[in-house]
Each structure stands twice: as structure tokens, then as C-alpha cells.
Amino acid sequence: MDMKQLVTFTTVARLNSFTQAANLLGYVQSAITSQIQLLEKELGIQLFERIGKKISLTSEGREFLLYAKQLLNLWENAKGIASDSDIIKGTLSIGVVESICGFKLPKILKEYNELYPEVEIVLKTGNSRELQSLLRDNQIDVAILLDSAISHSEFVIKSSQEEPVSLLVAPNHPLLLKDSVCSEDLSKHPLVLTRQGCFFRNIFEKILSDTNVASKITLETSNIQTIKQLTILGFGITLLPRFTVLNELDSKQLIELNWNGPAFDIMTQVICHKDKWISPSLKSFITLIQERT
């Protein structure tokens, strides 16, 4: 048994797919299959059930998965002890939601790279649920989420910051004639929103649903720049974290509606798994984030 086999096993277990695991890890599928078969032979148990084209963990596989994750964490700790260099180096794997990756993170990464040029940075984007899953499987070192306050005992919050969310329109939108806007005012106007699964969109749709307001979605996309441009052109109303539209608000290309409804309660949070070894490269990144927020 080696660490490569454990990484392969935990990745296949998370994705429930040999093909997807091969693509993620950069192997051909036959290599993934061979590693799993060797691991099963050494352990003397079957880790996966293969029915047709679908696979799933056996009960023994589910039990071994717990030990595999612990072994990988211990291996990370051991590698850290072996390095006594004053130079911070290695690989730092960061999971981040797309909106933060495009707006907040670049300046932080630039400064980090200038301070620690020997560290290789790997970025993985996804939604909050996907990134938490990657943390559990030790596929990333740290996650930067845009979500409600995380309360899972398996995660440690290293930094948090409240994030205002704005309802935005073009300067000539008729709702700007109102002193304040509630959910009922939105029923007759088209919406330009982020893709389904986005946390602040979920909150927004729940607010509309709770007040029996049917949303009129004209367009949805994961690209915030596209959303902003379409809103500027008058396609409809959008909802975005304020940090993504500071330039457009300053130039008055977009105007913020005075929202008279429930608060959105969204936070930027930097989290790690409680069992994760905090390497020098990870510690320095967390410290930089804390100093800049």
C-alpha cells in the first residue's frame, strides 16, 4: 500500500467514477483500475461494487475510507516534519467559489506569490458544497466560501467577513422611482441571475417563495461579468455581492435598489478541515488573508 493508492481510492470514492477520477488525477483509466485492484488484493477485501456502469463503496470500503483519510492526513504531517528549511515552499491547493476567485482573490495571490515565490499554487473552483467535500477528502488545503456561517464541527474557520449583497439595475430602470423595493415589486420585472446552486441566489429565491412571488428569470449564467453587462444594458434586475460591482457603482453604470426585505446574511469564510496539518505555506496564506480582511 502506498499514498498514491490511497489518493486514488479516496478520489474514486468521492466521485463514484473511475473515469472521472482518472481525469482529475491525470491517469489513464486502466491505471486507476489497476491501483484499486492492487489495494483490494493487499487488504483482502472488495472496496467497490461494480454493477453495470455504476460503482459504489461496499460496507468494507466505507469503513476503510475513514482510515484512508486519516492516513493521508498523517502523511501530510510527516512531510512537514521532514522539511527544516527556512524557505517556504511546496504546493498550496486552494478551493474557492467563482465570485471570490474573480474579484477578491487575485490581489491576495499576487502578494502571496511575491512573498513566497517557491510555493506552487493550485486553484480549484466550485460551489460551497463541492469545496467542503474536497476538504473532507483532503483534495484541497483550504477553502474560501461565500455562504452562511459554517457550523460543521469538522471544519475550522480561519477568517470570516460579512458581505453585503445588492439588488442592481440600469440607471433608467422604473423601480428607481420607488423609495424602497420589496419582493412583490419584483414580480413583473425580469431577473438576470447566477446559476442554480449559487448560495445567494438560493436565499433570494427563498425570500421570493416565502412571499408567494413568482420570479421571472430572463437569463442565468455563472459568469458575473456577463451578468453585469446584461444588467447595464437593461436586461433586468440582478443580485450580486457588492464587492463584485464596486467599479460599476462608482461609475453609476449600475444603481443599487433600496431593498426593504429580509437580510441576505452572507459571509466570506476561509476554512480548513480540523484534522488538516497547517503547513508553513498554508499558515502564511491564512495569515495574509487575516491581515487583509
Contacts in CASP RR format, 6 or more apart in sequence:
PFRMAT RR
TARGET T0000
AUTHOR 0000-0000-0000
METHOD contacts of the structure
MODEL  1
MDMKQLVTFTTVARLNSFTQAANLLGYVQSAITSQIQLLEKELGIQLFER
IGKKISLTSEGREFLLYAKQLLNLWENAKGIASDSDIIKGTLSIGVVESI
CGFKLPKILKEYNELYPEVEIVLKTGNSRELQSLLRDNQIDVAILLDSAI
SHSEFVIKSSQEEPVSLLVAPNHPLLLKDSVCSEDLSKHPLVLTRQGCFF
RNIFEKILSDTNVASKITLETSNIQTIKQLTILGFGITLLPRFTVLNELD
SKQLIELNWNGPAFDIMTQVICHKDKWISPSLKSFITLIQERT
1 39 0 8 1.000
1 42 0 8 1.000
1 43 0 8 1.000
3 71 0 8 1.000
3 72 0 8 1.000
3 75 0 8 1.000
4 35 0 8 1.000
5 35 0 8 1.000
5 36 0 8 1.000
5 38 0 8 1.000
5 39 0 8 1.000
6 39 0 8 1.000
6 68 0 8 1.000
6 71 0 8 1.000
6 72 0 8 1.000
7 25 0 8 1.000
7 72 0 8 1.000
8 21 0 8 1.000
8 25 0 8 1.000
8 27 0 8 1.000
8 32 0 8 1.000
8 35 0 8 1.000
8 36 0 8 1.000
8 39 0 8 1.000
9 35 0 8 1.000
9 36 0 8 1.000
9 39 0 8 1.000
9 47 0 8 1.000
9 64 0 8 1.000
9 65 0 8 1.000
9 68 0 8 1.000
10 65 0 8 1.000
10 68 0 8 1.000
10 69 0 8 1.000
10 72 0 8 1.000
10 137 0 8 1.000
10 138 0 8 1.000
11 21 0 8 1.000
11 24 0 8 1.000
11 25 0 8 1.000
11 137 0 8 1.000
11 139 0 8 1.000
12 18 0 8 1.000
12 21 0 8 1.000
12 32 0 8 1.000
12 36 0 8 1.000
12 48 0 8 1.000
12 55 0 8 1.000
13 57 0 8 1.000
13 61 0 8 1.000
13 65 0 8 1.000
13 137 0 8 1.000
14 133 0 8 1.000
14 137 0 8 1.000
14 139 0 8 1.000
15 21 0 8 1.000
15 24 0 8 1.000
16 54 0 8 1.000
16 55 0 8 1.000
16 56 0 8 1.000
17 55 0 8 1.000
18 29 0 8 1.000
18 32 0 8 1.000
18 33 0 8 1.000
18 36 0 8 1.000
18 55 0 8 1.000
19 29 0 8 1.000
21 27 0 8 1.000
21 32 0 8 1.000
22 28 0 8 1.000
22 29 0 8 1.000
22 31 0 8 1.000
22 32 0 8 1.000
25 32 0 8 1.000
36 47 0 8 1.000
36 48 0 8 1.000
39 47 0 8 1.000
40 46 0 8 1.000
40 47 0 8 1.000
43 64 0 8 1.000
45 58 0 8 1.000
45 60 0 8 1.000
45 61 0 8 1.000
45 64 0 8 1.000
46 58 0 8 1.000
46 60 0 8 1.000
46 61 0 8 1.000
47 57 0 8 1.000
47 58 0 8 1.000
47 60 0 8 1.000
47 61 0 8 1.000
47 64 0 8 1.000
48 55 0 8 1.000
48 56 0 8 1.000
48 57 0 8 1.000
48 58 0 8 1.000
48 61 0 8 1.000
49 55 0 8 1.000
49 56 0 8 1.000
49 57 0 8 1.000
49 58 0 8 1.000
57 65 0 8 1.000
69 136 0 8 1.000
69 137 0 8 1.000
69 138 0 8 1.000
70 275 0 8 1.000
72 138 0 8 1.000
73 138 0 8 1.000
73 273 0 8 1.000
73 275 0 8 1.000
73 276 0 8 1.000
73 277 0 8 1.000
76 138 0 8 1.000
76 276 0 8 1.000
76 277 0 8 1.000
76 279 0 8 1.000
77 277 0 8 1.000
80 277 0 8 1.000
80 279 0 8 1.000
80 280 0 8 1.000
83 89 0 8 1.000
83 280 0 8 1.000
87 118 0 8 1.000
88 116 0 8 1.000
88 118 0 8 1.000
88 119 0 8 1.000
88 280 0 8 1.000
88 281 0 8 1.000
88 284 0 8 1.000
89 116 0 8 1.000
89 118 0 8 1.000
89 119 0 8 1.000
89 281 0 8 1.000
90 118 0 8 1.000
90 119 0 8 1.000
90 120 0 8 1.000
90 279 0 8 1.000
90 281 0 8 1.000
91 119 0 8 1.000
91 120 0 8 1.000
91 121 0 8 1.000
91 122 0 8 1.000
91 281 0 8 1.000
92 119 0 8 1.000
92 120 0 8 1.000
92 121 0 8 1.000
92 122 0 8 1.000
92 141 0 8 1.000
92 142 0 8 1.000
92 279 0 8 1.000
92 281 0 8 1.000
92 282 0 8 1.000
92 285 0 8 1.000
93 122 0 8 1.000
93 124 0 8 1.000
93 139 0 8 1.000
93 140 0 8 1.000
93 141 0 8 1.000
93 142 0 8 1.000
94 105 0 8 1.000
94 121 0 8 1.000
94 122 0 8 1.000
94 123 0 8 1.000
94 124 0 8 1.000
94 140 0 8 1.000
94 141 0 8 1.000
94 142 0 8 1.000
94 143 0 8 1.000
94 144 0 8 1.000
94 285 0 8 1.000
95 123 0 8 1.000
95 124 0 8 1.000
95 125 0 8 1.000
95 126 0 8 1.000
95 131 0 8 1.000
95 134 0 8 1.000
95 140 0 8 1.000
95 142 0 8 1.000
95 143 0 8 1.000
95 144 0 8 1.000
96 105 0 8 1.000
96 123 0 8 1.000
96 124 0 8 1.000
96 125 0 8 1.000
96 126 0 8 1.000
96 131 0 8 1.000
96 143 0 8 1.000
96 144 0 8 1.000
97 125 0 8 1.000
97 126 0 8 1.000
97 127 0 8 1.000
97 128 0 8 1.000
97 131 0 8 1.000
97 144 0 8 1.000
97 145 0 8 1.000
97 146 0 8 1.000
98 125 0 8 1.000
98 126 0 8 1.000
98 222 0 8 1.000
98 224 0 8 1.000
99 146 0 8 1.000
99 194 0 8 1.000
99 224 0 8 1.000
99 240 0 8 1.000
99 241 0 8 1.000
99 244 0 8 1.000
100 144 0 8 1.000
100 146 0 8 1.000
100 268 0 8 1.000
101 123 0 8 1.000
101 125 0 8 1.000
102 224 0 8 1.000
103 224 0 8 1.000
103 243 0 8 1.000
103 244 0 8 1.000
104 243 0 8 1.000
104 268 0 8 1.000
105 144 0 8 1.000
108 288 0 8 1.000
108 289 0 8 1.000
108 292 0 8 1.000
109 121 0 8 1.000
111 288 0 8 1.000
111 292 0 8 1.000
112 119 0 8 1.000
112 121 0 8 1.000
112 284 0 8 1.000
112 285 0 8 1.000
112 288 0 8 1.000
113 119 0 8 1.000
113 121 0 8 1.000
115 284 0 8 1.000
115 288 0 8 1.000
116 281 0 8 1.000
116 284 0 8 1.000
119 281 0 8 1.000
124 131 0 8 1.000
124 134 0 8 1.000
124 139 0 8 1.000
124 140 0 8 1.000
127 197 0 8 1.000
127 198 0 8 1.000
127 199 0 8 1.000
128 145 0 8 1.000
128 146 0 8 1.000
128 147 0 8 1.000
128 199 0 8 1.000
131 140 0 8 1.000
131 143 0 8 1.000
131 145 0 8 1.000
132 143 0 8 1.000
132 145 0 8 1.000
132 152 0 8 1.000
132 155 0 8 1.000
132 271 0 8 1.000
134 140 0 8 1.000
134 143 0 8 1.000
135 142 0 8 1.000
135 143 0 8 1.000
135 155 0 8 1.000
135 271 0 8 1.000
135 272 0 8 1.000
135 273 0 8 1.000
135 276 0 8 1.000
136 154 0 8 1.000
136 273 0 8 1.000
138 273 0 8 1.000
138 276 0 8 1.000
141 272 0 8 1.000
141 276 0 8 1.000
141 279 0 8 1.000
141 282 0 8 1.000
142 158 0 8 1.000
142 270 0 8 1.000
142 271 0 8 1.000
142 272 0 8 1.000
142 282 0 8 1.000
142 285 0 8 1.000
142 286 0 8 1.000
143 270 0 8 1.000
143 271 0 8 1.000
143 272 0 8 1.000
144 268 0 8 1.000
144 269 0 8 1.000
144 270 0 8 1.000
144 289 0 8 1.000
145 268 0 8 1.000
145 269 0 8 1.000
145 270 0 8 1.000
145 271 0 8 1.000
146 163 0 8 1.000
146 199 0 8 1.000
146 200 0 8 1.000
146 241 0 8 1.000
146 266 0 8 1.000
146 267 0 8 1.000
146 268 0 8 1.000
147 199 0 8 1.000
147 266 0 8 1.000
147 267 0 8 1.000
147 269 0 8 1.000
148 199 0 8 1.000
148 265 0 8 1.000
148 266 0 8 1.000
148 267 0 8 1.000
149 160 0 8 1.000
149 267 0 8 1.000
149 269 0 8 1.000
150 157 0 8 1.000
150 269 0 8 1.000
150 271 0 8 1.000
153 274 0 8 1.000
154 273 0 8 1.000
154 274 0 8 1.000
154 275 0 8 1.000
155 271 0 8 1.000
155 272 0 8 1.000
155 273 0 8 1.000
155 274 0 8 1.000
156 271 0 8 1.000
156 272 0 8 1.000
156 273 0 8 1.000
156 274 0 8 1.000
157 269 0 8 1.000
157 270 0 8 1.000
157 271 0 8 1.000
158 270 0 8 1.000
158 271 0 8 1.000
158 272 0 8 1.000
158 286 0 8 1.000
158 289 0 8 1.000
158 290 0 8 1.000
159 268 0 8 1.000
159 269 0 8 1.000
159 270 0 8 1.000
159 286 0 8 1.000
159 289 0 8 1.000
159 290 0 8 1.000
159 293 0 8 1.000
160 267 0 8 1.000
160 268 0 8 1.000
160 269 0 8 1.000
160 270 0 8 1.000
161 267 0 8 1.000
161 268 0 8 1.000
161 269 0 8 1.000
161 293 0 8 1.000
162 266 0 8 1.000
162 267 0 8 1.000
163 241 0 8 1.000
163 242 0 8 1.000
163 243 0 8 1.000
163 266 0 8 1.000
163 267 0 8 1.000
163 268 0 8 1.000
164 241 0 8 1.000
164 242 0 8 1.000
165 200 0 8 1.000
165 239 0 8 1.000
165 240 0 8 1.000
165 241 0 8 1.000
165 242 0 8 1.000
165 264 0 8 1.000
165 266 0 8 1.000
166 239 0 8 1.000
166 240 0 8 1.000
166 241 0 8 1.000
166 242 0 8 1.000
166 245 0 8 1.000
166 249 0 8 1.000
166 256 0 8 1.000
166 257 0 8 1.000
166 259 0 8 1.000
167 181 0 8 1.000
167 237 0 8 1.000
167 238 0 8 1.000
167 239 0 8 1.000
167 256 0 8 1.000
167 257 0 8 1.000
167 259 0 8 1.000
168 231 0 8 1.000
168 237 0 8 1.000
168 238 0 8 1.000
168 239 0 8 1.000
168 240 0 8 1.000
168 245 0 8 1.000
168 248 0 8 1.000
168 254 0 8 1.000
168 255 0 8 1.000
168 256 0 8 1.000
168 257 0 8 1.000
169 175 0 8 1.000
169 176 0 8 1.000
169 231 0 8 1.000
169 234 0 8 1.000
169 236 0 8 1.000
169 237 0 8 1.000
169 238 0 8 1.000
169 254 0 8 1.000
169 255 0 8 1.000
169 257 0 8 1.000
170 231 0 8 1.000
170 232 0 8 1.000
170 233 0 8 1.000
170 234 0 8 1.000
170 236 0 8 1.000
170 253 0 8 1.000
170 254 0 8 1.000
170 255 0 8 1.000
171 252 0 8 1.000
171 253 0 8 1.000
171 254 0 8 1.000
171 255 0 8 1.000
172 234 0 8 1.000
173 189 0 8 1.000
173 234 0 8 1.000
173 236 0 8 1.000
173 237 0 8 1.000
173 255 0 8 1.000
175 181 0 8 1.000
175 185 0 8 1.000
175 189 0 8 1.000
175 237 0 8 1.000
175 257 0 8 1.000
176 255 0 8 1.000
176 257 0 8 1.000
178 185 0 8 1.000
178 258 0 8 1.000
179 258 0 8 1.000
180 258 0 8 1.000
180 259 0 8 1.000
180 260 0 8 1.000
181 257 0 8 1.000
181 258 0 8 1.000
181 259 0 8 1.000
181 260 0 8 1.000
182 211 0 8 1.000
182 259 0 8 1.000
182 260 0 8 1.000
182 261 0 8 1.000
183 207 0 8 1.000
183 208 0 8 1.000
183 211 0 8 1.000
183 213 0 8 1.000
183 261 0 8 1.000
184 211 0 8 1.000
184 213 0 8 1.000
186 208 0 8 1.000
186 213 0 8 1.000
186 215 0 8 1.000
186 237 0 8 1.000
187 213 0 8 1.000
187 214 0 8 1.000
187 215 0 8 1.000
187 216 0 8 1.000
188 216 0 8 1.000
189 216 0 8 1.000
189 236 0 8 1.000
189 237 0 8 1.000
190 216 0 8 1.000
190 217 0 8 1.000
190 218 0 8 1.000
190 235 0 8 1.000
190 236 0 8 1.000
190 237 0 8 1.000
191 215 0 8 1.000
191 216 0 8 1.000
191 217 0 8 1.000
191 218 0 8 1.000
191 236 0 8 1.000
191 237 0 8 1.000
191 238 0 8 1.000
191 239 0 8 1.000
192 217 0 8 1.000
192 218 0 8 1.000
192 219 0 8 1.000
192 220 0 8 1.000
192 227 0 8 1.000
192 230 0 8 1.000
192 231 0 8 1.000
192 235 0 8 1.000
192 236 0 8 1.000
192 237 0 8 1.000
192 238 0 8 1.000
193 201 0 8 1.000
193 204 0 8 1.000
193 217 0 8 1.000
193 219 0 8 1.000
193 220 0 8 1.000
193 227 0 8 1.000
193 238 0 8 1.000
193 239 0 8 1.000
194 200 0 8 1.000
194 201 0 8 1.000
194 220 0 8 1.000
194 221 0 8 1.000
194 222 0 8 1.000
194 224 0 8 1.000
194 227 0 8 1.000
194 239 0 8 1.000
194 240 0 8 1.000
195 201 0 8 1.000
195 220 0 8 1.000
195 221 0 8 1.000
195 222 0 8 1.000
196 220 0 8 1.000
198 222 0 8 1.000
199 266 0 8 1.000
200 239 0 8 1.000
200 240 0 8 1.000
200 241 0 8 1.000
200 264 0 8 1.000
200 266 0 8 1.000
201 239 0 8 1.000
203 264 0 8 1.000
203 265 0 8 1.000
203 266 0 8 1.000
204 239 0 8 1.000
204 264 0 8 1.000
205 215 0 8 1.000
207 261 0 8 1.000
207 262 0 8 1.000
208 214 0 8 1.000
208 215 0 8 1.000
218 235 0 8 1.000
218 236 0 8 1.000
219 230 0 8 1.000
219 235 0 8 1.000
221 227 0 8 1.000
224 240 0 8 1.000
224 244 0 8 1.000
227 238 0 8 1.000
227 240 0 8 1.000
228 238 0 8 1.000
228 240 0 8 1.000
228 244 0 8 1.000
228 245 0 8 1.000
228 248 0 8 1.000
228 254 0 8 1.000
230 236 0 8 1.000
230 238 0 8 1.000
231 237 0 8 1.000
231 238 0 8 1.000
231 254 0 8 1.000
232 248 0 8 1.000
232 253 0 8 1.000
232 254 0 8 1.000
237 257 0 8 1.000
241 266 0 8 1.000
242 249 0 8 1.000
245 254 0 8 1.000
248 254 0 8 1.000
249 255 0 8 1.000
249 256 0 8 1.000
268 293 0 8 1.000
270 286 0 8 1.000
270 289 0 8 1.000
272 278 0 8 1.000
272 282 0 8 1.000
272 286 0 8 1.000
276 282 0 8 1.000
278 286 0 8 1.000
END
